[in-house]
Every structure is written in C-alpha cells, then in structure tokens.
Amino acid sequence: MLKLGEAANRLSKLGVMAPDGVDWALAVANRNFIIHQYDELNRLVTWRTLSFDLVEWEISLRPLFDKARAANASCE
C-alpha cells in the first residue's frame, strides 16, 4: 500500500488520469496514514483493503500496465 500510494502520487503529479474505479488521492491518503499513524492501523481494515479494493484497482489499472509494458518493450 505504501508503494501504491507513492506511485499514485507520482502519476497524479504527471497528470495521468486515474481510470474508473481508481482514486489517486485515496491511495496517497492511505500511504500517508500508514506512514504517520502506523500505531493506529487496524489490521482487519488493512487486510480488507488489500484483498478486496486492490483487486478492483488491478483490473482497472491493467490497461495502463499493458500500455507501459508495450512502451518499455519498444525502447529495448
């Protein structure tokens, strides 16, 4: 979740629009909470986020991943 939040922050700053079902600001907020309020983390909420919400994000982000892989392959 930390890496996802950092990536979301960078993509947002680059002007990359989040696909439907993805909220860059929410990922950044999660990252900031984990870093700064780690002593208040609820493991059940964290697990639910990882096992449910992020599965939907992966599906929504898959086209961006594919596009990035194709761009990287063409540079090699």
mmCIF file of the C-alpha atoms, coordinates in Angstrom:
data_MODEL
# 
_entry.id   MODEL 
# 
loop_
_atom_site.group_PDB 
_atom_site.id 
_atom_site.type_symbol 
_atom_site.label_atom_id 
_atom_site.label_alt_id 
_atom_site.label_comp_id 
_atom_site.label_asym_id 
_atom_site.label_entity_id 
_atom_site.label_seq_id 
_atom_site.pdbx_PDB_ins_code 
_atom_site.Cartn_x 
_atom_site.Cartn_y 
_atom_site.Cartn_z 
_atom_site.occupancy 
_atom_site.B_iso_or_equiv 
_atom_site.pdbx_formal_charge 
_atom_site.auth_seq_id 
_atom_site.auth_comp_id 
_atom_site.auth_asym_id 
_atom_site.auth_atom_id 
_atom_site.pdbx_PDB_model_num 
ATOM 1  C CA . MET A 1 1  ? 0.000   0.000  0.000   1.00 0.00 ? 1  MET A CA 1 
ATOM 2  C CA . LEU A 1 2  ? 2.944   2.291  0.598   1.00 0.00 ? 2  LEU A CA 1 
ATOM 3  C CA . LYS A 1 3  ? 4.321   1.740  -2.894  1.00 0.00 ? 3  LYS A CA 1 
ATOM 4  C CA . LEU A 1 4  ? 0.887   2.075  -4.466  1.00 0.00 ? 4  LEU A CA 1 
ATOM 5  C CA . GLY A 1 5  ? 0.372   5.396  -2.696  1.00 0.00 ? 5  GLY A CA 1 
ATOM 6  C CA . GLU A 1 6  ? 3.759   6.675  -3.812  1.00 0.00 ? 6  GLU A CA 1 
ATOM 7  C CA . ALA A 1 7  ? 3.095   5.605  -7.405  1.00 0.00 ? 7  ALA A CA 1 
ATOM 8  C CA . ALA A 1 8  ? -0.356  7.220  -7.318  1.00 0.00 ? 8  ALA A CA 1 
ATOM 9  C CA . ASN A 1 9  ? 1.177   10.463 -6.079  1.00 0.00 ? 9  ASN A CA 1 
ATOM 10 C CA . ARG A 1 10 ? 3.736   10.494 -8.903  1.00 0.00 ? 10 ARG A CA 1 
ATOM 11 C CA . LEU A 1 11 ? 1.181   9.614  -11.578 1.00 0.00 ? 11 LEU A CA 1 
ATOM 12 C CA . SER A 1 12 ? -1.168  12.300 -10.324 1.00 0.00 ? 12 SER A CA 1 
ATOM 13 C CA . LYS A 1 13 ? 1.600   14.909 -10.454 1.00 0.00 ? 13 LYS A CA 1 
ATOM 14 C CA . LEU A 1 14 ? 2.384   13.844 -14.032 1.00 0.00 ? 14 LEU A CA 1 
ATOM 15 C CA . GLY A 1 15 ? -1.240  14.444 -14.993 1.00 0.00 ? 15 GLY A CA 1 
ATOM 16 C CA . VAL A 1 16 ? -2.063  10.784 -15.585 1.00 0.00 ? 16 VAL A CA 1 
ATOM 17 C CA . MET A 1 17 ? -5.803  10.440 -15.158 1.00 0.00 ? 17 MET A CA 1 
ATOM 18 C CA . ALA A 1 18 ? -6.929  7.626  -12.903 1.00 0.00 ? 18 ALA A CA 1 
ATOM 19 C CA . PRO A 1 19 ? -9.149  5.078  -14.629 1.00 0.00 ? 19 PRO A CA 1 
ATOM 20 C CA . ASP A 1 20 ? -12.718 4.494  -13.458 1.00 0.00 ? 20 ASP A CA 1 
ATOM 21 C CA . GLY A 1 21 ? -12.782 2.873  -10.047 1.00 0.00 ? 21 GLY A CA 1 
ATOM 22 C CA . VAL A 1 22 ? -9.368  4.225  -9.022  1.00 0.00 ? 22 VAL A CA 1 
ATOM 23 C CA . ASP A 1 23 ? -8.792  7.268  -6.828  1.00 0.00 ? 23 ASP A CA 1 
ATOM 24 C CA . TRP A 1 24 ? -5.207  8.524  -6.713  1.00 0.00 ? 24 TRP A CA 1 
ATOM 25 C CA . ALA A 1 25 ? -5.991  10.786 -3.747  1.00 0.00 ? 25 ALA A CA 1 
ATOM 26 C CA . LEU A 1 26 ? -7.296  7.852  -1.708  1.00 0.00 ? 26 LEU A CA 1 
ATOM 27 C CA . ALA A 1 27 ? -4.125  5.847  -2.365  1.00 0.00 ? 27 ALA A CA 1 
ATOM 28 C CA . VAL A 1 28 ? -1.979  8.822  -1.344  1.00 0.00 ? 28 VAL A CA 1 
ATOM 29 C CA . ALA A 1 29 ? -4.064  9.348  1.802   1.00 0.00 ? 29 ALA A CA 1 
ATOM 30 C CA . ASN A 1 30 ? -3.694  5.657  2.711   1.00 0.00 ? 30 ASN A CA 1 
ATOM 31 C CA . ARG A 1 31 ? 0.063   5.894  2.253   1.00 0.00 ? 31 ARG A CA 1 
ATOM 32 C CA . ASN A 1 32 ? 0.287   8.999  4.409   1.00 0.00 ? 32 ASN A CA 1 
ATOM 33 C CA . PHE A 1 33 ? -1.834  7.425  7.137   1.00 0.00 ? 33 PHE A CA 1 
ATOM 34 C CA . ILE A 1 34 ? 0.275   4.260  7.198   1.00 0.00 ? 34 ILE A CA 1 
ATOM 35 C CA . ILE A 1 35 ? 3.487   6.270  7.411   1.00 0.00 ? 35 ILE A CA 1 
ATOM 36 C CA . HIS A 1 36 ? 2.349   8.788  10.016  1.00 0.00 ? 36 HIS A CA 1 
ATOM 37 C CA . GLN A 1 37 ? -0.218  6.891  12.093  1.00 0.00 ? 37 GLN A CA 1 
ATOM 38 C CA . TYR A 1 38 ? 1.170   3.371  11.858  1.00 0.00 ? 38 TYR A CA 1 
ATOM 39 C CA . ASP A 1 39 ? 0.431   2.849  15.569  1.00 0.00 ? 39 ASP A CA 1 
ATOM 40 C CA . GLU A 1 40 ? -3.287  3.297  14.787  1.00 0.00 ? 40 GLU A CA 1 
ATOM 41 C CA . LEU A 1 41 ? -3.519  0.765  11.942  1.00 0.00 ? 41 LEU A CA 1 
ATOM 42 C CA . ASN A 1 42 ? -6.382  -1.662 12.063  1.00 0.00 ? 42 ASN A CA 1 
ATOM 43 C CA . ARG A 1 43 ? -5.150  -4.942 10.621  1.00 0.00 ? 43 ARG A CA 1 
ATOM 44 C CA . LEU A 1 44 ? -8.632  -6.093 9.618   1.00 0.00 ? 44 LEU A CA 1 
ATOM 45 C CA . VAL A 1 45 ? -9.321  -2.896 7.654   1.00 0.00 ? 45 VAL A CA 1 
ATOM 46 C CA . THR A 1 46 ? -5.883  -3.109 6.056   1.00 0.00 ? 46 THR A CA 1 
ATOM 47 C CA . TRP A 1 47 ? -6.445  -6.733 5.047   1.00 0.00 ? 47 TRP A CA 1 
ATOM 48 C CA . ARG A 1 48 ? -9.879  -5.943 3.596   1.00 0.00 ? 48 ARG A CA 1 
ATOM 49 C CA . THR A 1 49 ? -8.406  -3.088 1.597   1.00 0.00 ? 49 THR A CA 1 
ATOM 50 C CA . LEU A 1 50 ? -5.688  -5.320 0.202   1.00 0.00 ? 50 LEU A CA 1 
ATOM 51 C CA . SER A 1 51 ? -7.914  -8.293 -0.546  1.00 0.00 ? 51 SER A CA 1 
ATOM 52 C CA . PHE A 1 52 ? -10.979 -6.516 -1.963  1.00 0.00 ? 52 PHE A CA 1 
ATOM 53 C CA . ASP A 1 53 ? -10.359 -2.935 -3.047  1.00 0.00 ? 53 ASP A CA 1 
ATOM 54 C CA . LEU A 1 54 ? -6.958  -3.509 -4.604  1.00 0.00 ? 54 LEU A CA 1 
ATOM 55 C CA . VAL A 1 55 ? -8.242  -6.399 -6.705  1.00 0.00 ? 55 VAL A CA 1 
ATOM 56 C CA . GLU A 1 56 ? -10.666 -3.970 -8.353  1.00 0.00 ? 56 GLU A CA 1 
ATOM 57 C CA . TRP A 1 57 ? -7.872  -1.430 -8.802  1.00 0.00 ? 57 TRP A CA 1 
ATOM 58 C CA . GLU A 1 58 ? -5.691  -4.034 -10.520 1.00 0.00 ? 58 GLU A CA 1 
ATOM 59 C CA . ILE A 1 59 ? -8.462  -4.729 -13.013 1.00 0.00 ? 59 ILE A CA 1 
ATOM 60 C CA . SER A 1 60 ? -8.967  -1.009 -13.658 1.00 0.00 ? 60 SER A CA 1 
ATOM 61 C CA . LEU A 1 61 ? -5.236  -0.350 -13.972 1.00 0.00 ? 61 LEU A CA 1 
ATOM 62 C CA . ARG A 1 62 ? -4.446  -3.350 -16.198 1.00 0.00 ? 62 ARG A CA 1 
ATOM 63 C CA . PRO A 1 63 ? -4.750  -1.345 -19.462 1.00 0.00 ? 63 PRO A CA 1 
ATOM 64 C CA . LEU A 1 64 ? -2.243  1.218  -18.120 1.00 0.00 ? 64 LEU A CA 1 
ATOM 65 C CA . PHE A 1 65 ? 0.135   -1.585 -17.106 1.00 0.00 ? 65 PHE A CA 1 
ATOM 66 C CA . ASP A 1 66 ? -0.156  -3.118 -20.582 1.00 0.00 ? 66 ASP A CA 1 
ATOM 67 C CA . LYS A 1 67 ? 0.499   0.244  -22.227 1.00 0.00 ? 67 LYS A CA 1 
ATOM 68 C CA . ALA A 1 68 ? 3.568   0.819  -20.034 1.00 0.00 ? 68 ALA A CA 1 
ATOM 69 C CA . ARG A 1 69 ? 4.928   -2.662 -20.806 1.00 0.00 ? 69 ARG A CA 1 
ATOM 70 C CA . ALA A 1 70 ? 4.472   -2.071 -24.555 1.00 0.00 ? 70 ALA A CA 1 
ATOM 71 C CA . ALA A 1 71 ? 6.239   1.302  -24.310 1.00 0.00 ? 71 ALA A CA 1 
ATOM 72 C CA . ASN A 1 72 ? 9.129   -0.251 -22.391 1.00 0.00 ? 72 ASN A CA 1 
ATOM 73 C CA . ALA A 1 73 ? 9.412   -3.126 -24.880 1.00 0.00 ? 73 ALA A CA 1 
ATOM 74 C CA . SER A 1 74 ? 9.630   -0.724 -27.815 1.00 0.00 ? 74 SER A CA 1 
ATOM 75 C CA . CYS A 1 75 ? 12.543  1.085  -26.134 1.00 0.00 ? 75 CYS A CA 1 
ATOM 76 C CA . GLU A 1 76 ? 14.656  -2.067 -25.886 1.00 0.00 ? 76 GLU A CA 1 
# 
